[in-house]
């Protein structure tokens, strides 16, 4: 019986050894630099209201109008994110740096429901939250951008009240798929910038911070669909959803590829 049980731990050990050899800090850093380029380009484009489209491929100029509703949604998203970030600071993973990400509970679904006002609110909240929790550092800029992407991915992937209101099972499946996508792209971007800024030793960044950011954020956002089920109908009722706010419209196509 003992001889029969040996292959299992042996296979697991070999698999773990293979993964450790494949996903080295050097390889992850290289992949992170490659991923960071389009992420930064899309971020900078949105700063100037240029949006990359994939179906059909092209770049669209957006006309955006800041009014009382959109400013309110940005401020509300920022405030809730900061509160949850401050509460999360009680659960410290790396002193002075990394905490449990309960703010994902708001950042993921609010990006889908409120659109770009929530996206910018999340970015602002990250800087304010870091300042309040005493973890403000040069890496906070990278943190603000990667937090911006938390809401932005959901803003781009969801359309219509039934979708962002999580009224269909497909919307729930998409929620966790998009959350997993961020939990890969976000830590890659963040840790790449940490290594560029030399904030931590490379081994610590890629073996501790990288998996911790993705895991804690995904767990923190698990109940996001339930938040959306409650918030989305209220947002529709009071004219505060992305569709009701009429915050943005397409202006003109700047560049379109065949």
PLY file of the C-alpha trace (Angstrom):
ply
format ascii 1.0
element vertex 258
property float x
property float y
property float z
element edge 257
property int vertex1
property int vertex2
end_header
0.00 0.00 0.00
2.82 2.41 0.78
4.43 1.78 -2.60
1.15 2.52 -4.40
0.74 5.84 -2.57
4.20 7.13 -3.45
3.49 8.26 -7.05
0.88 10.82 -5.97
3.12 13.07 -3.83
5.87 12.44 -6.35
3.72 13.79 -9.20
2.60 16.77 -7.12
6.19 17.53 -6.17
7.35 17.33 -9.75
4.49 19.58 -10.87
5.32 22.13 -8.18
8.98 22.01 -9.16
8.06 22.49 -12.84
5.85 25.48 -12.05
8.58 27.02 -9.90
11.06 26.62 -12.74
8.64 28.02 -15.34
7.15 30.96 -13.45
10.36 32.44 -12.14
10.50 36.04 -10.85
12.49 36.96 -13.96
9.88 35.49 -16.30
6.97 37.10 -14.42
8.76 40.45 -14.50
9.20 40.16 -18.27
5.54 39.24 -18.78
4.54 42.08 -16.47
6.48 44.61 -18.55
4.81 43.34 -21.73
1.33 43.50 -20.15
1.96 46.93 -18.62
2.46 48.63 -22.00
-1.10 48.20 -23.38
-2.57 48.74 -19.90
-0.81 52.10 -19.62
-1.72 53.07 -23.19
-5.41 52.38 -22.55
-5.27 54.28 -19.25
-3.63 57.34 -20.83
-6.08 57.18 -23.75
-9.03 57.29 -21.37
-7.50 60.32 -19.64
-8.00 62.15 -22.93
-11.34 60.43 -23.70
-10.00 58.07 -26.36
-11.31 54.54 -26.00
-9.86 51.41 -27.60
-12.47 49.14 -29.15
-11.88 45.55 -30.18
-15.17 44.71 -31.96
-14.73 46.24 -34.50
-11.12 47.22 -33.78
-10.53 50.94 -33.58
-10.16 53.97 -31.33
-13.26 55.99 -30.48
-13.38 59.56 -29.22
-15.81 59.77 -26.29
-17.78 62.85 -25.34
-18.15 62.90 -21.57
-20.15 65.33 -19.48
-19.47 65.82 -15.78
-22.72 66.78 -14.08
-24.11 66.57 -10.57
-25.02 62.89 -10.94
-21.68 61.75 -12.31
-19.72 63.73 -9.70
-21.94 62.28 -6.98
-21.33 58.73 -8.18
-17.58 59.30 -8.34
-17.56 60.74 -4.81
-19.80 57.97 -3.44
-17.64 55.25 -5.00
-14.49 56.88 -3.63
-15.98 57.28 -0.16
-17.23 53.69 0.10
-13.94 52.37 -1.25
-11.95 54.38 1.30
-14.18 53.23 4.16
-13.82 49.57 3.16
-10.10 50.03 2.60
-9.74 51.55 6.07
-11.74 48.72 7.64
-9.63 46.23 5.71
-6.50 47.78 7.20
-7.34 45.89 10.38
-6.51 42.68 8.53
-2.86 43.33 7.70
-1.02 40.84 5.51
2.26 42.76 5.10
2.68 45.51 7.74
2.59 48.98 6.23
1.76 47.68 2.78
-0.75 44.94 2.01
-4.19 44.44 3.57
-7.28 42.35 2.86
-9.15 43.87 -0.11
-12.77 44.19 1.06
-13.04 47.28 -1.16
-13.33 44.92 -4.16
-16.87 44.32 -2.94
-17.68 47.82 -4.23
-15.07 48.45 -6.91
-15.96 45.53 -9.16
-19.77 45.95 -9.37
-19.77 49.76 -9.24
-17.63 49.90 -12.38
-20.30 47.90 -14.17
-23.25 49.88 -12.78
-21.99 53.48 -12.79
-19.35 53.37 -15.53
-16.48 55.84 -15.79
-17.46 58.06 -12.83
-17.02 55.00 -10.59
-13.80 54.05 -12.40
-12.23 57.42 -11.58
-13.67 57.29 -8.08
-11.83 54.03 -7.45
-8.52 55.52 -8.61
-8.92 58.55 -6.33
-9.96 56.31 -3.43
-6.77 54.29 -3.65
-4.59 57.37 -3.14
-6.78 58.72 -0.33
-6.98 55.30 1.32
-3.21 54.83 1.22
-2.76 58.27 2.81
-5.24 57.51 5.58
-3.79 54.08 6.35
-0.20 55.35 6.37
0.89 53.28 3.36
1.26 56.15 0.87
4.41 55.59 -1.17
5.71 55.92 -4.75
4.00 52.61 -5.41
0.63 54.25 -4.66
0.57 55.70 -8.19
0.81 52.20 -9.63
-1.78 51.15 -7.06
-4.16 53.89 -8.22
-3.81 52.84 -11.86
-4.28 49.15 -11.13
-7.29 50.00 -8.93
-8.65 52.04 -11.85
-8.49 48.83 -13.87
-10.57 47.00 -11.24
-13.62 49.06 -12.14
-12.66 49.68 -15.77
-12.73 46.01 -16.78
-16.29 45.71 -15.48
-17.30 48.99 -17.13
-16.13 47.62 -20.48
-17.53 44.11 -20.09
-21.07 44.92 -18.94
-23.92 46.47 -20.92
-27.53 47.10 -19.94
-29.50 46.84 -16.67
-30.08 43.09 -16.88
-26.36 42.56 -17.36
-24.89 44.79 -14.64
-27.88 44.07 -12.40
-26.81 40.39 -12.35
-30.28 39.26 -13.40
-28.95 36.47 -15.59
-26.75 33.52 -14.70
-24.42 34.49 -17.55
-23.80 37.83 -15.82
-22.68 36.02 -12.66
-20.34 33.77 -14.63
-18.93 36.79 -16.43
-18.43 38.60 -13.12
-16.13 35.91 -11.73
-14.35 35.50 -15.08
-13.60 39.24 -15.25
-12.58 39.26 -11.57
-10.13 36.42 -12.27
-8.80 38.33 -15.28
-8.06 41.34 -13.07
-6.51 39.07 -10.44
-3.96 38.10 -13.09
-3.41 41.44 -14.87
-3.61 43.62 -11.77
-0.92 41.91 -9.70
1.31 41.63 -12.78
1.10 45.39 -13.39
1.48 46.28 -9.72
4.40 43.98 -9.00
6.20 44.99 -12.18
6.08 48.61 -11.06
7.17 47.65 -7.55
10.24 45.96 -8.98
10.97 48.90 -11.28
10.80 51.22 -8.28
12.80 48.71 -6.20
10.35 48.98 -3.31
10.89 45.37 -2.23
13.29 42.53 -3.06
12.26 40.76 -6.27
11.83 37.45 -4.46
9.37 39.02 -2.01
7.45 40.78 -4.78
6.85 37.71 -6.91
6.57 34.98 -4.29
4.57 36.83 -1.64
2.97 40.06 -2.90
2.00 38.82 -6.37
-0.17 35.87 -5.25
-1.45 37.73 -2.16
-2.86 40.67 -4.16
-4.80 38.44 -6.54
-6.07 36.06 -3.86
-7.18 38.70 -1.34
-8.89 40.78 -4.03
-10.79 37.84 -5.49
-11.96 36.72 -2.06
-12.89 40.30 -1.15
-15.06 40.60 -4.26
-16.84 37.26 -4.00
-20.15 38.83 -2.90
-20.02 41.53 -5.57
-22.93 40.09 -7.59
-25.17 40.35 -4.51
-24.15 43.99 -4.10
-25.03 44.58 -7.75
-28.44 42.92 -7.31
-29.24 45.44 -4.56
-27.58 48.58 -5.95
-28.41 48.34 -9.67
-32.23 48.52 -9.36
-31.93 51.51 -6.99
-29.53 53.21 -9.39
-31.98 52.69 -12.26
-34.88 53.95 -10.17
-33.16 57.21 -9.26
-31.54 57.81 -12.63
-28.00 57.19 -11.38
-26.95 54.18 -13.46
-24.53 54.56 -16.36
-27.42 54.39 -18.84
-29.64 56.84 -16.99
-26.89 59.39 -16.26
-26.16 59.87 -19.97
-22.62 60.69 -18.94
-20.93 59.68 -22.18
-21.63 59.30 -25.88
-19.46 58.37 -28.82
-18.19 61.47 -30.60
-16.46 60.12 -33.68
-14.19 57.29 -34.79
-10.57 58.46 -34.77
-8.91 55.34 -36.06
-10.35 52.12 -37.36
-8.47 49.14 -38.68
-9.69 46.73 -41.29
0 1
1 2
2 3
3 4
4 5
5 6
6 7
7 8
8 9
9 10
10 11
11 12
12 13
13 14
14 15
15 16
16 17
17 18
18 19
19 20
20 21
21 22
22 23
23 24
24 25
25 26
26 27
27 28
28 29
29 30
30 31
31 32
32 33
33 34
34 35
35 36
36 37
37 38
38 39
39 40
40 41
41 42
42 43
43 44
44 45
45 46
46 47
47 48
48 49
49 50
50 51
51 52
52 53
53 54
54 55
55 56
56 57
57 58
58 59
59 60
60 61
61 62
62 63
63 64
64 65
65 66
66 67
67 68
68 69
69 70
70 71
71 72
72 73
73 74
74 75
75 76
76 77
77 78
78 79
79 80
80 81
81 82
82 83
83 84
84 85
85 86
86 87
87 88
88 89
89 90
90 91
91 92
92 93
93 94
94 95
95 96
96 97
97 98
98 99
99 100
100 101
101 102
102 103
103 104
104 105
105 106
106 107
107 108
108 109
109 110
110 111
111 112
112 113
113 114
114 115
115 116
116 117
117 118
118 119
119 120
120 121
121 122
122 123
123 124
124 125
125 126
126 127
127 128
128 129
129 130
130 131
131 132
132 133
133 134
134 135
135 136
136 137
137 138
138 139
139 140
140 141
141 142
142 143
143 144
144 145
145 146
146 147
147 148
148 149
149 150
150 151
151 152
152 153
153 154
154 155
155 156
156 157
157 158
158 159
159 160
160 161
161 162
162 163
163 164
164 165
165 166
166 167
167 168
168 169
169 170
170 171
171 172
172 173
173 174
174 175
175 176
176 177
177 178
178 179
179 180
180 181
181 182
182 183
183 184
184 185
185 186
186 187
187 188
188 189
189 190
190 191
191 192
192 193
193 194
194 195
195 196
196 197
197 198
198 199
199 200
200 201
201 202
202 203
203 204
204 205
205 206
206 207
207 208
208 209
209 210
210 211
211 212
212 213
213 214
214 215
215 216
216 217
217 218
218 219
219 220
220 221
221 222
222 223
223 224
224 225
225 226
226 227
227 228
228 229
229 230
230 231
231 232
232 233
233 234
234 235
235 236
236 237
237 238
238 239
239 240
240 241
241 242
242 243
243 244
244 245
245 246
246 247
247 248
248 249
249 250
250 251
251 252
252 253
253 254
254 255
255 256
256 257
